[in-house]
Amino acid sequence: MIAENSPFLSRATPSRRCFVTGLAAIGAGAVLNRSAAWGQTPGTGVAELSGAAFDLSIDPIPFNATGRPRMATAINGSVPAPTLRWREGDTLTLNVTNRLAEDSSIHWHGIYLPSEMDGVPGLSFRGIAPGETFTYRFPVKQSGTYWYHSHSGFQEQRGVYAPLVIEPREPEAESARGDREHVVMLSDWTDENPDRLFRKLKKQSDYYNFRQRTVGDFFRDVRAEVRKVTWPTMDELKKATLVIVIFVAILGIVIGLMDATFQFVFVKAVAKLF
Ligand SMILES: [Cu+2]
């Protein structure tokens, strides 16, 4: 348990003790992180959990990021999953319950821990079966900002990812502290089934590269083409006009529209202009 006045707790959850879990925390997180609300996906809160013991539940949830209702995969009802705040030196207990219809897992990205706690299925961990709760237990031997995510199927792409912030055991020097700390996590979302998306990319890696031209491309092309054009000289223009006039005159004689004498005078008059 962390003392109420510790810098760790006061920065993370000023109004409550540790072990904040469940949906209720999302509301609390949203209030505490009000300044970050502009970055949230509509309909989701920014949850933040801190302490040394966590109950995390992986569930499917209805999700609407684009106006088209879809299903996402959430932790404790949150997409992205709740930010976890740990403290260097603590030994953590993380109970992760899989409420999906398929295997799941949580991989603690970049964290030093025993291999069986790493959370990558197929190595020294078999994954978390549907309905099962797996307890991760390990000491925190580092500090810094990391992230955690599912390592099963495309659950990460569907929402099972979040930041991990580990406070150093020794408080930072006053001079190294900012006035306020913000956690920024960027991600993207597709309404398309990520399995299908991946299959398409495996078959054709440029499938989503539409090669659409832009207005900028058009003006670049125009500039390049104009540079290539060699404009005719005045002399060349005059000669071309004369050729056309003679051609029209001969055509006139051939089809009998004009009198031959008139033609001759006409052509001579035009030639004089040059
Ligand atoms: Cu990872």
Boltz pocket constraint, residues with backbone or C-beta under 6 A from the ligand:
constraints:
  - pocket:
      binder: B
      contacts: [[A, 107], [A, 108], [A, 109], [A, 110], [A, 147], [A, 149]]
      max_distance: 6.0
